[in-house]
Amino acid sequence: MHWASSRVTTRKEDLAYSLMGIFGVNMPLLYGEGMKAFARLQEAILQDTGDHSIFAWHSNYETSTQEAAFDQHILSGLLAPSPVEFSQFQYLRPLPAFGTTGQQPIQLTNQGVRISMYLEPVDDTQGGDGSAADDFYAVLDCAIQGENGDQCPRIMLRKLSGNQYARVRTGSVCTVIPAPDSTRPGRGSYKTVFVKRNPVYVLPDISVLKAGWKVGGVREAYQVVDSYPTGPWVSSLGIIRTGNPYFEPVLAGLRFESPTNARIQVDVAVGWRRVDGEWRLWCHACETQVDLGVDVLWRDTQFVVSGGLDQFVETDMEVRVKVGENVKQSWRSRGVPQVKRHEVPVRVRLIEVDRLGRKGVRIECCAALQPHVPGYQKPGLLPWDEYD
């Protein structure tokens, strides 16, 4: 692969097809598939040899690109996108699995590449960041001759959920460490992992309670009248689409409006935070400023979140919206309009739901019950617990 990293062909597919004889594999020629041909070539090599050296590649990012800046959070599969990524290492040779586990077969499944790899946890002293608890160094079962003997390259994997992993920091040069042996007990162990070709974060579904629906049989849900950015919010389905939570810590800003009074509006920002190895949704709500759009809340929250999420951990909060009503004028007002202002409490909360075994989160925005509602109060209950 190191030799092929400098080759140039007229057709992208020929980068892969021209290597079939060298590696002794066969696969159908499908012109028009582009670089998918190179992915199929690597899969064929894995099935035939199980050689870990095919994972010893790194992305050639330009230092000024966005990919280089966010390299630690870009998810990738185990296979290289093109031969260019193999320019770093030369004369790699496979090694048998160390320890007592023995070599495990590599399988291609609908859940990704199933492979047994030696994983070592990443800690802060090894250059980890806030996601270090989910990051592991995968020591490859191959070696290169170094000044002090054999050395093994390693790549970094991130645990997404269960046994699903993804490769991260592909733009970083693979660190080379002494080959693992019996003098390094306890640092890591072999684990069977699954890595998809295009891995994504597994996040709960996010839905918004539809306008007009009753909450607790009494309060009507507010309706979404504006959103920012416009992409995540799908009004026809009443859901918020999610992307990479590291790139989008503040997922969206939504403006809710009362179904009975258009002057009662609340802006809500929602986002993700990592807690105890799980992704959890948080919200921040405030009274709508008439002269400001919901994009202002989204940008302000994005700025605050960049400094830490300590103040945005709410899942249940109440916003008091000031509403003014014109008062009937008398002869003493002398033409000066009088406005009577009062506060309307609005409740915003996140509810965990279970849809056929799949966890999700529902956002509810509705009016809180008032003391004048007959029978609302019972000992030991909050005003809304009577109906929830």
C-alpha positions in Angstrom: 0.0 0.0 0.0 2.9 2.3 0.7 4.0 1.8 -2.9 0.5 2.5 -4.2 0.2 5.7 -2.2 2.1 7.6 -5.0 0.3 6.1 -7.9 -2.1 8.2 -10.1 -4.7 6.7 -12.5 -7.1 8.2 -15.0 -10.1 6.5 -13.4 -10.5 6.4 -9.6 -11.6 2.8 -9.7 -8.3 1.7 -11.3 -6.5 2.7 -8.1 -8.1 -0.4 -6.6 -8.4 -2.7 -9.6 -4.7 -2.4 -10.5 -3.8 -3.7 -7.0 -5.9 -6.9 -7.1 -3.0 -9.0 -8.6 -0.5 -7.7 -6.1 -2.6 -8.8 -3.2 -4.0 -11.9 -4.9 -7.7 -11.1 -4.5 -10.6 -11.1 -6.9 -13.6 -8.8 -7.1 -16.0 -7.6 -9.8 -15.1 -4.5 -11.8 -17.8 -1.9 -11.4 -16.8 1.3 -13.1 -18.8 4.2 -11.8 -18.5 3.4 -8.1 -15.6 5.7 -7.6 -13.5 5.2 -4.4 -15.9 2.6 -3.1 -13.8 0.2 -5.2 -10.8 0.9 -2.9 -13.0 0.1 0.1 -14.1 -3.2 -1.5 -10.4 -4.0 -2.1 -9.5 -3.5 1.5 -12.4 -5.7 2.6 -11.3 -8.4 0.3 -7.8 -8.2 1.7 -9.1 -8.5 5.2 -11.2 -11.5 4.5 -8.3 -13.2 2.8 -5.4 -12.3 5.2 -6.7 -10.7 8.4 -3.6 -8.4 8.3 -3.8 -5.5 10.7 -1.3 -3.5 8.8 -4.1 -2.3 6.5 -5.3 -0.1 9.4 -2.0 1.7 9.6 -3.0 4.8 7.7 -3.5 8.5 8.5 -5.5 11.3 6.8 -3.5 13.9 4.9 -5.3 17.0 6.1 -4.2 20.5 5.2 -3.4 22.4 8.4 -5.9 25.1 7.6 -8.9 22.9 6.9 -11.8 22.4 9.2 -11.1 18.7 9.3 -7.7 19.3 10.9 -9.2 21.6 13.5 -11.9 19.1 14.5 -9.9 15.9 13.9 -10.4 14.6 17.4 -14.2 14.5 16.8 -14.5 13.3 13.2 -15.7 9.7 13.1 -14.2 7.4 10.6 -14.2 3.7 9.8 -11.2 1.4 9.9 -10.6 1.4 6.2 -8.7 4.2 4.4 -10.6 6.4 1.8 -7.7 6.2 -0.7 -4.1 4.8 -1.1 -2.7 8.2 -0.4 -3.2 7.7 3.3 -0.6 4.9 3.4 2.4 7.1 2.7 3.7 7.1 6.2 4.7 3.5 7.0 6.8 1.1 5.0 7.9 -2.5 5.5 5.1 -3.3 8.0 4.8 -7.0 8.7 2.0 -8.9 10.5 2.4 -10.3 14.0 0.5 -13.0 15.8 -1.8 -11.8 18.6 0.1 -11.5 21.8 -1.1 -12.9 25.1 -3.2 -16.1 25.4 -6.2 -15.1 23.3 -4.9 -16.2 20.0 -5.8 -14.8 16.6 -9.5 -14.1 16.1 -11.1 -14.1 12.6 -12.2 -10.8 11.1 -15.8 -10.7 9.8 -17.7 -8.2 7.6 -21.2 -7.9 9.0 -24.2 -5.5 8.7 -22.9 -3.9 11.9 -19.5 -3.2 10.4 -16.2 -4.9 10.6 -16.1 -7.3 13.5 -12.6 -7.5 14.8 -10.7 -8.4 18.0 -8.2 -5.6 18.9 -5.9 -4.9 21.8 -7.4 -1.8 23.5 -5.7 0.5 26.0 -7.7 3.2 27.7 -6.7 6.8 27.0 -6.2 9.1 30.0 -5.4 12.8 30.3 -1.7 12.3 30.6 -1.7 10.7 27.1 -3.3 13.7 25.5 -6.9 12.9 26.0 -9.7 15.5 26.2 -13.2 15.6 27.6 -14.1 12.5 25.7 -11.1 10.5 27.1 -13.4 8.2 29.0 -14.7 6.8 25.7 -11.3 6.8 23.8 -9.0 3.8 23.5 -5.7 3.1 21.8 -5.9 0.1 19.5 -2.5 -1.6 19.2 -2.3 -3.2 15.8 -1.0 -6.8 15.4 1.8 -5.7 13.1 5.3 -4.2 13.5 7.9 -2.1 11.9 11.6 -2.3 12.5 12.7 0.6 14.7 16.0 1.8 16.2 15.2 -0.1 19.4 13.7 -3.2 17.8 10.2 -4.0 16.7 7.5 -1.3 17.3 3.7 -1.5 16.8 1.6 1.3 15.4 -1.6 2.2 17.2 -4.7 4.0 16.3 -7.4 5.7 18.4 -10.9 4.3 18.7 -13.9 5.9 20.4 -16.8 3.9 21.9 -20.1 5.1 20.5 -22.5 2.6 22.2 -22.4 -1.0 23.3 -19.7 -2.6 21.1 -19.9 0.0 18.4 -16.7 2.0 17.9 -15.3 4.5 15.4 -11.8 5.7 14.6 -10.9 9.3 15.6 -7.9 11.5 15.2 -7.2 10.0 11.7 -5.2 13.1 10.8 -2.7 12.6 13.5 0.4 10.6 12.8 0.0 7.1 14.2 2.0 6.8 17.4 4.6 4.0 17.4 5.2 2.3 20.8 7.2 -0.8 21.8 5.6 -4.0 20.9 3.3 -5.3 23.7 4.7 -8.1 25.8 4.3 -9.7 29.1 6.2 -6.8 30.9 3.2 -4.5 30.4 0.4 -6.3 32.3 -2.9 -4.6 33.1 -2.7 -1.8 30.6 -5.2 -3.2 28.1 -6.9 -6.3 26.8 -8.4 -7.8 23.7 -12.0 -6.8 23.0 -14.3 -7.6 20.1 -15.5 -4.4 18.5 -17.7 -3.5 15.6 -16.7 -0.5 13.4 -19.0 0.6 10.5 -17.7 2.1 7.3 -19.5 5.4 8.0 -20.1 5.4 11.8 -22.3 7.9 13.5 -23.1 8.8 17.1 -26.1 6.9 18.5 -28.3 9.6 20.1 -31.9 9.5 21.4 -34.7 10.7 19.2 -35.9 14.2 19.9 -39.6 15.0 19.5 -41.7 18.1 20.3 -45.1 17.7 21.8 -47.5 18.7 19.0 -49.4 22.0 19.4 -52.9 21.6 20.8 -52.2 18.3 22.6 -53.3 18.2 26.2 -50.7 17.8 28.9 -52.1 16.1 31.9 -55.6 16.5 30.4 -55.7 20.3 31.1 -52.9 22.4 29.6 -52.5 22.8 25.8 -49.0 22.4 24.3 -47.5 25.5 22.7 -46.7 25.6 19.0 -43.3 26.2 17.4 -43.4 29.4 15.3 -39.7 29.8 14.5 -36.4 27.9 14.7 -32.7 28.4 14.2 -30.9 26.9 12.4 -33.7 25.9 10.1 -32.1 22.5 9.2 -32.5 20.5 12.4 -36.2 21.3 13.0 -38.6 19.3 10.8 -42.1 20.8 11.5 -44.0 18.2 9.5 -42.7 15.4 11.7 -42.4 17.4 14.9 -38.8 16.2 15.5 -35.3 17.7 15.8 -32.7 16.0 13.7 -29.3 15.5 15.3 -25.8 15.6 14.0 -22.4 15.3 15.6 -22.9 16.5 19.2 -19.3 17.7 19.4 -19.7 20.0 16.4 -23.3 21.0 17.5 -23.4 21.3 21.3 -26.4 23.7 20.9 -28.6 21.7 18.6 -31.3 24.3 17.9 -33.2 27.3 19.1 -37.1 27.1 19.1 -39.6 29.8 19.6 -42.9 28.6 21.2 -46.1 30.5 21.2 -49.3 30.0 23.2 -52.2 28.6 21.2 -54.6 31.1 22.8 -52.4 34.3 23.1 -49.8 35.1 20.5 -48.2 37.6 22.9 -47.0 34.7 25.1 -43.8 33.4 23.6 -40.8 31.5 25.0 -37.5 30.8 23.4 -35.9 27.4 24.1 -32.4 26.3 23.3 -31.6 22.6 23.4 -28.3 20.7 23.2 -26.3 17.6 24.1 -23.9 17.0 27.0 -21.9 13.8 27.9 -22.8 12.5 31.4 -21.5 9.2 32.8 -20.8 7.8 29.3 -24.3 8.7 27.9 -25.5 11.6 25.8 -28.2 13.6 27.6 -30.3 16.5 26.4 -30.4 19.8 28.3 -32.5 22.9 27.7 -32.3 26.6 28.4 -35.5 28.7 28.2 -36.2 32.5 28.5 -38.9 35.0 27.7 -38.9 36.1 24.0 -37.5 39.5 23.3 -39.8 41.1 20.7 -37.1 42.9 18.8 -34.7 39.9 18.8 -34.9 36.7 16.7 -34.5 33.2 18.1 -31.1 33.1 16.3 -29.8 35.5 18.9 -30.5 33.1 21.7 -28.9 30.3 19.8 -25.7 32.3 19.2 -25.5 33.5 22.8 -26.0 30.0 24.1 -23.4 28.7 21.7 -20.9 31.2 23.1 -21.7 30.4 26.7 -21.5 26.6 26.1 -18.1 27.0 24.6 -16.9 28.0 28.0 -18.6 25.0 29.8 -22.0 23.5 30.3 -22.2 23.9 34.1 -25.1 26.3 34.0 -27.1 24.5 31.3 -28.2 21.3 33.0 -31.9 22.0 33.3 -34.5 19.4 32.2 -37.4 21.1 33.9 -37.9 24.9 34.3 -40.4 27.6 34.5 -40.3 30.9 32.6 -42.5 33.8 33.7 -43.6 35.8 30.6 -44.7 39.4 31.2 -47.9 40.2 29.2 -49.5 43.6 28.9 -53.2 44.3 28.3 -54.7 47.6 27.4 -56.9 49.0 30.1 -60.2 50.8 29.3 -59.4 54.5 29.4 -61.3 57.0 31.5 -61.6 60.8 31.1 -58.8 61.2 33.7 -56.2 59.4 31.5 -56.2 62.3 29.1 -55.5 60.2 26.1 -52.5 58.3 27.6 -53.0 54.6 27.0 -52.8 52.5 30.2 -51.3 49.0 30.1 -51.9 46.4 32.8 -49.1 43.9 33.0 -49.1 40.5 34.6 -46.9 37.4 34.5 -47.8 34.2 32.9 -45.8 31.1 34.0 -44.7 28.8 31.2 -43.3 25.3 31.9 -40.6 23.8 29.7 -39.4 20.3 30.4 -37.7 17.3 28.9 -39.4 13.9 29.3 -37.7 10.6 28.6 -39.9 8.3 26.5 -39.6 4.7 25.4 -40.8 3.9 21.9 -40.8 0.1 21.4 -37.6 -0.3 23.3 -35.9 2.7 21.7 -35.1 5.6 24.1 -36.1 9.1 23.2 -36.6 12.6 24.6 -39.8 14.7 24.2 -39.8 18.5 24.7 -42.9 19.9 26.3 -43.8 23.6 26.4 -47.1 24.5 28.0 -48.7 26.8 30.5 -48.2 26.0 34.2 -51.3 25.6 36.3 -52.4 28.6 38.3 -53.5 28.6 42.0 -57.0 29.8 40.9 -57.6 26.5 39.0 -60.1 24.6 41.2 -58.7 21.5 42.9 -55.2 22.0 41.6 -53.5 21.7 45.0 -52.9 18.6 47.1 -50.6 18.1 50.0 -47.1 17.2 48.9 -47.7 17.9 45.2 -46.4 20.7 42.9 -49.1 22.5 41.0 -48.5 20.4 37.8 -48.3 17.0 39.5 -52.0 16.9 40.0 -52.4 16.2 36.2 -49.2 14.5 35.2 
